[in-house]
């Protein structure tokens, strides 16, 4: 998750457009990815490992 966050903000820093909505959209996208990983991927991995 930290790597996704770092790449997200590095790409925003490198972008030449200084718009306020880019960091906001990036933060919302990051939160959505975290919820998807925590909600779907983690229980699936736990089910595989507990067997």
N, C-alpha and C positions, 0 to 999 in steps of 0.2 A: 504494500500500500504506500509505503514511503517513497518507493521508486516512482510509482504513478504520479504522486503529488509533485515530486521533484521535476519529472519530465514535463508535467503540465505547466508549472510556473517557469521553467526554462524556456519552453516554447512561447509563452506569453511575453517573456522578457525579450526574446529575440524578434518578436513580431514588430514590424515598423509602425503599425497602427496603434496609436495611444488612445484607445477607446476604453471607457469605463466598464462596458459590458463584457469584455473579454475575461477579466479576472472573475467576475460574477458568474459567468457561464462556466468557466473552468472549475470553480468551487462547487457549483451545483452538480456538474458532471462527476466530479470526484466523490461527492457524497453519495450520488446514485450508484456509482461503481462499488463503493464500500458496502452499501446496503445489499446490493446484489450478491457480492461475495459472501457477506456474513449470513445472508438469508438462504442462499441456495447452495453455494459451493462448500461451505464449512460443514453443514449437516451431512452432505453427501460424503465428504472425506471422513467424517467421524463414523458414519455407518460402515465405511470400508475398513477403517482401522480397528473398530471395536470387535468385529467378527473374529 
